[in-house]
């Protein structure tokens, strides 16, 4: 594999992980939000996806962020009869976001980004050494 291919593959991975972190950040930001409408559903967690596609020009597989998909798991509920969004039994629907899961997903995305960055740095060092040899 030539060095430009490895740079392109690593860069695509970094972009995909960045988009994944944006989706996870949105989930964390809305972890305790309630519905703006009485009786409505609160924020629904989004699951970040990554898709692979073959680049014919580079002759390499690249990755990209896919469209986030909604998490179909049940909403959490909390007893809060004084809340304007409470139902007849006094329960309020909360998002199906678990902050611990989101933090772990964020850490995984961060590690993927760091791995791609390491590939970019190694490739850069190889290019520099190649140029030094050609001098």
C-alpha positions in Angstrom: 0.0 0.0 0.0 1.4 3.3 -0.9 1.7 6.0 1.7 -1.0 8.3 0.3 -3.5 5.4 0.6 -2.7 4.9 4.2 -3.1 8.6 4.9 -6.5 8.6 3.1 -7.7 5.6 5.0 -6.6 7.0 8.3 -8.2 10.4 7.5 -11.5 8.8 6.7 -11.4 7.0 10.0 -10.7 10.2 11.9 -13.6 11.9 10.2 -16.0 9.0 10.9 -14.9 8.9 14.6 -15.4 12.7 14.8 -19.0 12.4 13.6 -19.5 9.5 16.0 -18.4 11.7 18.9 -20.8 14.4 17.8 -23.7 12.0 17.9 -22.6 10.7 21.4 -22.2 14.3 22.6 -25.8 15.1 21.5 -27.0 12.1 23.5 -25.1 13.2 26.6 -26.4 16.8 26.2 -30.0 15.5 26.2 -29.7 12.8 28.8 -32.0 14.5 31.3 -34.3 16.5 29.0 -38.0 16.0 29.0 -40.6 16.4 26.3 -41.5 19.9 25.4 -45.1 18.8 25.0 -47.1 17.3 27.9 -47.5 13.6 27.3 -45.0 13.6 24.5 -41.9 11.5 24.1 -38.6 12.9 25.3 -35.3 12.8 23.4 -34.6 9.4 21.9 -31.0 8.2 22.0 -29.2 8.0 18.6 -26.8 5.2 17.7 -23.9 6.3 15.6 -23.2 4.1 12.6 -20.1 3.8 10.4 -20.2 2.5 6.8 -17.5 1.3 4.6 -17.2 2.1 0.9 -14.6 1.2 -1.7 -12.9 4.1 -3.3 -12.1 3.1 -6.9 -9.6 6.0 -7.4 -7.5 5.0 -4.4 -8.4 1.3 -4.7 -8.9 1.2 -0.9 -11.8 0.8 1.5 -12.7 4.0 3.3 -15.1 4.6 6.2 -17.6 7.3 6.7 -20.2 8.1 9.3 -23.6 6.7 8.4 -26.9 8.1 9.3 -27.5 7.7 13.1 -30.4 5.4 13.9 -32.8 5.8 16.8 -32.5 3.5 19.8 -35.8 1.7 20.1 -35.3 0.8 23.8 -37.9 2.0 26.3 -37.7 5.4 27.9 -36.9 5.7 31.6 -39.5 7.0 34.0 -39.1 9.0 37.2 -41.7 9.7 39.8 -42.1 13.5 39.9 -45.8 14.4 40.4 -45.0 18.1 40.5 -43.5 18.1 37.0 -45.8 19.6 34.4 -45.0 16.7 32.1 -46.0 14.0 34.7 -48.7 11.6 33.7 -51.8 10.7 35.8 -49.7 8.5 38.1 -47.1 11.2 38.6 -44.3 9.7 36.4 -42.3 11.7 33.9 -40.7 10.0 30.8 -37.0 10.6 30.5 -34.7 9.9 27.6 -33.4 6.3 27.0 -29.8 7.7 27.4 -27.5 6.0 29.9 -24.6 8.4 30.5 -22.2 5.6 31.5 -22.8 3.8 28.2 -22.3 7.1 26.3 -19.1 7.8 28.1 -17.8 4.3 27.2 -18.8 4.8 23.6 -17.1 8.2 23.6 -13.9 6.6 25.0 -14.0 3.9 22.3 -14.5 6.6 19.6 -11.6 8.5 21.0 -9.3 5.5 21.0 -10.3 4.8 17.3 -9.4 8.4 16.5 -6.1 8.2 18.3 -5.3 5.0 16.4 -5.9 6.7 13.1 -3.9 9.7 14.2 -1.0 7.3 15.1 -1.2 5.8 11.5 -1.1 9.4 10.1 2.0 10.2 12.3 3.8 7.0 11.3 3.1 7.6 7.6 4.4 11.2 7.9 7.6 9.9 9.5 8.0 7.4 6.7 7.6 10.1 4.1 10.2 12.3 5.9 12.7 9.4 6.0 12.0 8.6 2.3 12.7 12.3 1.4 15.9 12.2 3.5 17.1 9.1 1.7 16.5 10.8 -1.7 18.7 13.8 -0.8 
